[in-house]
């Protein structure tokens, strides 16, 4: 008996359903999307939908996690790493492929007028869990101070996603890799981690001294360019 044909160009039903979710969310408000819309867009039957998901909220959660799992993440610097170099490498990797841009485009839809409070809350929760995992923390192990920093970081990411459609074609990679931005981003990241922050701030101080303080932004950037 011949084996069933497997066409590598045909995506699995679950992935097609998730893709349909993003296509429809770009076209209309989430509250106006139905299961019928999704199965028609994905070209699967309703049984296939309910085999994978209990309803649209579960589909949305799965689609969000899929996008987050496929974006590059910066490693937590240790005493031997240069946090500013890590930031520059991370920024470069984020926009290095059309696939990464598409992941960001999808996540940005969750902050658009087509989204709902529930979708934003799901994105916020998944961002928190992703950062906690990167930092080797859990909701129960994290300190109150780090929880505040975590909320600040997640709020910043949500704000960036909200502005992404209007800035993606105007903001350059060089602007994002600006030393002041790098210090803010990596300083927050290191402070949330279990690493000793003294090394980061000492390295930053020595670099500022080497290049002349506040006027060193351009020189410092050149020194850390990819």
C-alpha positions as CSV (number, residue, x, y, z in Angstrom):
1,X,0.0,0.0,0.0
2,X,1.5,3.4,-1.0
3,X,2.3,5.9,1.7
4,X,0.3,9.1,1.9
5,X,1.8,11.9,-0.1
6,X,3.7,14.5,2.0
7,X,4.1,17.8,0.2
8,X,6.8,20.0,1.9
9,X,5.1,23.1,0.5
10,X,1.8,22.3,2.3
11,X,2.0,23.6,5.9
12,X,0.5,21.6,8.8
13,X,-3.0,22.4,9.6
14,X,-2.1,24.0,13.0
15,X,0.4,26.4,11.4
16,X,-2.1,27.3,8.6
17,X,-4.7,28.1,11.3
18,X,-2.2,30.3,13.1
19,X,-1.3,32.1,9.9
20,X,-5.0,32.6,9.1
21,X,-5.4,34.3,12.5
22,X,-2.7,36.9,11.7
23,X,-4.1,37.5,8.2
24,X,-7.6,38.1,9.5
25,X,-6.4,40.2,12.4
26,X,-4.6,42.5,9.9
27,X,-7.9,42.8,8.0
28,X,-10.5,43.2,10.7
29,X,-11.1,43.6,14.4
30,X,-10.6,40.4,16.4
31,X,-14.2,40.6,17.7
32,X,-15.5,40.2,14.2
33,X,-13.4,37.2,13.4
34,X,-15.2,33.8,13.5
35,X,-14.1,30.2,13.5
36,X,-15.7,30.0,10.0
37,X,-13.5,32.9,8.8
38,X,-10.4,31.1,10.1
39,X,-11.1,27.7,8.6
40,X,-12.0,29.3,5.3
41,X,-8.7,31.3,5.3
42,X,-6.7,28.3,6.4
43,X,-8.5,26.0,4.0
44,X,-9.2,23.3,6.6
45,X,-12.4,22.0,8.0
46,X,-14.0,22.8,11.4
47,X,-13.1,19.4,12.8
48,X,-9.4,20.2,12.2
49,X,-9.8,23.5,14.0
50,X,-11.4,22.0,17.1
51,X,-8.8,19.2,17.0
52,X,-6.1,21.7,17.7
53,X,-8.0,24.5,19.6
54,X,-11.0,24.8,21.9
55,X,-11.8,28.2,20.4
56,X,-10.4,31.5,19.1
57,X,-8.8,32.6,22.3
58,X,-6.7,29.4,22.4
59,X,-5.8,29.9,18.8
60,X,-4.6,33.4,19.5
61,X,-2.5,32.3,22.5
62,X,-0.9,29.6,20.3
63,X,-0.2,32.1,17.5
64,X,1.4,34.6,19.9
65,X,3.7,32.0,21.5
66,X,4.7,30.7,18.1
67,X,5.9,34.2,17.1
68,X,7.7,34.9,20.4
69,X,9.5,31.6,20.3
70,X,11.0,32.3,16.9
71,X,12.4,35.7,17.6
72,X,16.1,35.9,18.6
73,X,16.8,36.8,22.2
74,X,19.9,38.4,23.8
75,X,21.9,36.2,26.1
76,X,22.3,37.4,29.7
77,X,25.8,38.8,29.9
78,X,28.3,37.3,32.2
79,X,31.5,38.8,33.6
80,X,33.4,38.1,30.4
81,X,30.8,39.5,28.0
82,X,30.4,43.0,26.7
83,X,26.7,44.0,27.2
84,X,26.9,46.8,24.6
85,X,28.2,44.4,22.0
86,X,25.5,41.9,22.9
87,X,22.9,44.6,22.3
88,X,24.3,45.5,18.9
89,X,24.4,41.9,17.9
90,X,20.9,41.4,19.1
91,X,19.5,44.4,17.2
92,X,21.2,43.2,14.0
93,X,19.8,39.7,14.3
94,X,16.3,41.1,14.9
95,X,16.1,42.7,11.5
96,X,18.4,40.3,9.7
97,X,15.8,38.3,7.9
98,X,12.3,38.8,6.4
99,X,11.0,36.1,8.7
100,X,12.0,38.1,11.8
101,X,10.4,41.2,10.4
102,X,7.2,39.3,9.8
103,X,7.2,38.0,13.4
104,X,7.4,41.5,14.7
105,X,4.7,42.7,12.2
106,X,2.4,40.0,13.6
107,X,3.1,40.9,17.2
108,X,2.5,44.6,16.5
109,X,-1.0,43.7,15.3
110,X,-1.8,42.8,18.9
111,X,-1.4,46.5,19.9
112,X,-3.4,47.8,16.9
113,X,-6.9,49.0,16.8
114,X,-8.0,45.6,15.6
115,X,-6.8,44.0,18.9
116,X,-8.7,43.6,22.2
117,X,-7.7,44.1,25.9
118,X,-7.6,40.3,26.2
119,X,-5.1,39.9,23.3
120,X,-2.9,42.6,24.8
121,X,-3.1,40.9,28.2
122,X,-2.1,37.6,26.6
123,X,0.9,39.2,24.9
124,X,1.9,40.9,28.1
125,X,1.7,37.6,30.1
126,X,3.7,35.7,27.5
127,X,6.3,38.4,27.3
128,X,6.7,38.3,31.1
129,X,7.0,34.5,31.0
130,X,9.6,34.7,28.2
131,X,11.7,37.2,30.0
132,X,11.5,35.2,33.3
133,X,12.6,32.1,31.5
134,X,15.6,33.9,29.9
135,X,16.5,35.2,33.4
136,X,16.1,31.7,34.9
137,X,13.4,33.1,37.2
138,X,9.8,32.1,38.1
139,X,6.9,34.3,39.2
140,X,7.5,33.0,42.7
141,X,11.3,33.4,42.8
142,X,11.6,36.9,41.4
143,X,12.1,39.7,44.0
144,X,9.9,42.7,44.3
145,X,12.6,45.0,42.8
146,X,13.1,42.8,39.8
147,X,9.3,42.5,39.3
148,X,9.1,46.3,39.0
149,X,11.9,46.2,36.4
150,X,10.2,43.3,34.6
151,X,7.0,45.3,34.4
152,X,8.9,48.3,33.1
153,X,10.6,46.2,30.4
154,X,7.4,44.5,29.3
155,X,5.7,47.9,29.1
156,X,8.5,49.2,27.0
157,X,8.3,46.3,24.6
158,X,4.5,46.8,24.2
159,X,5.1,50.5,23.5
160,X,7.7,49.7,20.8
161,X,5.3,47.3,19.2
162,X,2.6,49.9,19.2
163,X,4.9,52.3,17.3
164,X,6.4,49.7,15.0
165,X,4.1,50.2,12.0
166,X,5.0,53.9,11.8
167,X,8.7,53.6,12.6
168,X,9.8,50.4,10.9
169,X,10.6,52.3,7.6
170,X,12.0,55.4,9.2
171,X,14.2,54.3,12.2
172,X,17.6,53.0,11.2
173,X,19.5,50.2,12.8
174,X,22.3,52.7,13.7
175,X,19.7,54.7,15.7
176,X,18.6,51.6,17.6
177,X,22.2,50.6,18.3
178,X,22.9,54.1,19.7
179,X,25.0,53.8,22.8
180,X,22.5,55.6,25.0
181,X,19.8,53.2,24.0
182,X,22.1,50.2,24.5
183,X,23.0,51.4,28.0
184,X,19.3,51.8,28.9
185,X,18.3,48.4,27.4
186,X,21.2,46.3,28.6
187,X,21.4,48.1,32.0
188,X,17.8,47.1,32.6
189,X,18.4,43.6,31.4
190,X,21.5,43.0,33.5
191,X,19.7,44.5,36.6
192,X,16.9,42.0,36.2
193,X,19.3,39.1,35.9
194,X,21.2,37.2,38.7
195,X,24.5,38.6,37.4
196,X,26.6,41.0,39.4
197,X,25.8,44.5,37.9
198,X,29.0,46.1,39.1
199,X,31.0,44.7,36.2
200,X,28.6,46.2,33.7
201,X,28.6,49.7,35.2
202,X,32.4,49.7,35.7
203,X,32.9,48.7,32.1
204,X,30.6,51.5,31.1
205,X,32.4,54.0,33.2
206,X,35.8,53.1,31.9
207,X,34.5,53.3,28.3
208,X,33.0,56.7,29.0
209,X,36.3,57.9,30.4
210,X,38.2,56.5,27.5
211,X,36.0,58.4,24.9
212,X,35.4,61.5,26.9
213,X,32.1,61.2,28.7
214,X,28.8,62.4,27.1
215,X,30.5,63.6,24.0
216,X,31.7,60.0,23.3
217,X,28.5,58.7,22.0
218,X,29.6,58.6,18.4
219,X,33.1,57.3,19.2
220,X,31.7,54.7,21.5
221,X,29.3,53.5,18.9
222,X,32.1,53.2,16.4
223,X,34.1,51.1,18.9
224,X,31.2,48.7,19.3
225,X,30.0,48.6,15.7
226,X,29.2,45.2,14.3
